[in-house]
Amino acid sequence: QRILRLAEMCRRLETEEEKVLPFYPSSLTDSEQQKAHRVLEEIPSEPLALAMQDYVGLERFWQRFNKAKLEEKALEQAWAALTNRNQYLRELLQKYLAGATVNQKVPRDPHPF
């Protein structure tokens, strides 16, 4: 109940885009979605299915939670890629600067007479 109250409070803070398109589009076909709706409308007979009806209100929470986790993982991968790229560029810069130092030490006139 606490999570549901917090979700209601957070709903006011959502952007317009989040209110209109809060989640990724479904990858199910129309027939698969219709079948899923039919299954959800049936009265459950198994104890676990009956217990799960108490948590139907949390479905939206779990969708948002999973979306946030996916975005977090994507950002971690992007961070790792940028860190690798940064390290590569630093190594190139060090090689360039080392080459520039060597070139300054070499005399400009190779044949002094």
C-alpha positions, 0 to 999 in steps of 0.5 A, spaced: 500 500 500 505 504 501 508 503 494 501 504 491 501 511 495 508 513 493 506 511 485 500 516 486 504 521 489 509 521 483 504 521 478 503 528 479 511 529 477 511 525 471 512 529 464 507 530 459 511 525 455 511 520 461 503 520 462 502 519 454 507 514 453 510 511 459 513 505 457 516 502 451 511 499 446 509 492 446 512 487 442 506 482 442 502 482 436 494 483 436 492 476 437 497 475 442 495 481 446 487 479 445 489 472 448 493 475 454 487 479 456 482 473 455 487 470 460 487 476 465 479 476 465 479 469 467 477 467 474 484 464 477 483 457 480 490 456 483 492 458 489 498 462 486 494 465 481 489 468 487 495 471 491 497 474 485 491 478 484 493 482 490 499 485 486 495 487 480 496 494 482 503 493 482 504 491 475 505 499 473 510 499 478 514 493 476 514 496 469 517 502 471 522 499 475 524 494 469 524 500 465 529 504 470 533 498 470 534 497 463 536 504 462 541 504 468 544 498 464 544 502 458 548 507 461 553 503 465 555 500 458 555 507 455 560 509 461 564 503 460 565 504 452 566 512 453 571 510 459 575 505 454 575 510 448 578 516 453 583 511 455 585 509 448 585 517 446 590 518 452 594 513 450 594 516 443 596 523 446 602 520 450 605 517 444 604 523 440 607 528 446 613 523 446 614 523 439 614 531 439 619 531 445 624 526 441 623 530 435 625 537 439 631 533 441 634 531 434 638 537 431 634 541 425 640 540 421 642 533 419 648 535 416 652 540 419 659 542 415 
